Amino acid sequence: MNYLLLSLTLLGLGFSGLLVKRSLLKILISIEILATAATMNFVLLSSLTGRALSETLLVLAFSTDTCISAVILSLFVMVSKKYGKKDVSELADMEEGTGEGKVDSEAEP
């Protein structure tokens, strides 16, 4: 039962990090915390059933978590290189056109 409380705590921390933080790197860490909490929930609940499904779910959860991390890190690197900004609110201002710079496709001739 202690693992369930730990995974629920991690789930809450991940959601609060997604809602409060503005830095792309901190959002990445929050998503990783959420993925860890989901993995713990899958393994915990499958081990309570007494079947041999927990090992399969663990491998599936780790591979899915690795794919999510790779995609998010690649997006983080692409956004940082293209725009030079790491704050989500600054990127949103650029999208609306209220920021200093415009996206290349929106530039006027």
C-alpha positions in Angstrom: 0.0 0.0 0.0 3.0 2.3 0.6 3.9 2.1 -3.1 0.4 3.2 -4.1 0.8 6.3 -2.0 4.2 7.0 -3.5 2.9 6.7 -7.0 0.0 8.9 -6.3 2.3 11.5 -4.8 4.5 11.3 -7.9 1.4 11.7 -10.0 0.4 14.8 -8.1 3.9 16.3 -8.4 4.0 15.6 -12.1 0.7 17.3 -12.7 1.5 20.3 -10.6 4.8 20.7 -12.4 3.0 20.7 -15.7 0.5 23.3 -14.6 2.9 25.6 -12.8 6.3 25.5 -14.5 7.2 27.6 -17.6 10.6 26.2 -18.6 10.7 23.5 -21.2 13.2 21.5 -19.3 11.1 21.6 -16.1 8.1 20.5 -18.1 10.2 17.6 -19.4 11.1 16.6 -15.9 7.4 16.8 -14.9 6.4 14.5 -17.8 9.1 12.0 -16.7 7.7 12.1 -13.2 4.3 11.4 -14.6 5.6 8.5 -16.7 7.3 7.0 -13.6 4.1 7.2 -11.6 2.2 5.5 -14.4 4.8 2.8 -14.6 4.6 2.2 -10.8 0.8 2.0 -11.0 0.9 -0.5 -13.8 3.4 -2.7 -12.0 1.8 -2.4 -8.6 -1.7 -3.2 -9.8 -0.6 -6.1 -12.0 1.4 -7.6 -9.2 -1.7 -7.5 -7.0 -3.6 -9.7 -9.4 -1.0 -12.5 -8.9 -0.5 -13.1 -12.6 2.8 -13.0 -14.6 1.6 -9.9 -16.4 3.7 -7.5 -14.3 7.0 -8.3 -16.1 5.3 -7.7 -19.5 3.8 -4.4 -18.4 7.1 -3.3 -16.9 9.0 -3.9 -20.2 6.2 -2.2 -22.1 6.1 0.8 -19.7 9.9 1.2 -19.9 10.0 1.1 -23.7 7.1 3.6 -23.9 8.8 5.9 -21.4 12.0 5.8 -23.4 10.2 6.7 -26.6 8.4 9.6 -24.9 11.6 10.9 -23.5 13.4 10.7 -26.9 10.6 12.6 -28.7 10.3 15.3 -26.0 14.1 15.8 -25.8 14.3 16.1 -29.6 11.5 18.7 -29.6 13.3 20.6 -26.8 16.5 20.7 -28.8 14.8 21.8 -32.0 12.8 24.6 -30.3 15.9 25.8 -28.4 18.0 25.9 -31.6 15.4 27.5 -33.8 14.0 30.1 -31.5 16.6 30.4 -28.8 13.9 30.5 -26.1 13.3 28.1 -23.3 10.2 29.7 -21.8 6.8 28.4 -22.8 5.1 31.8 -22.4 7.7 33.5 -24.7 7.0 30.8 -27.3 3.3 31.4 -27.0 3.8 35.2 -27.5 5.8 34.5 -30.6 3.0 32.3 -32.0 0.4 35.1 -31.4 2.7 37.6 -33.0 3.0 39.8 -29.9 6.7 38.9 -29.3 9.7 40.6 -30.7 10.4 38.0 -33.4 8.1 36.4 -35.9 8.2 32.9 -37.2 9.8 32.6 -40.7 6.6 31.7 -42.4 4.8 34.8 -40.9 7.5 37.2 -42.0 6.3 39.9 -44.4 8.0 40.3 -47.8 
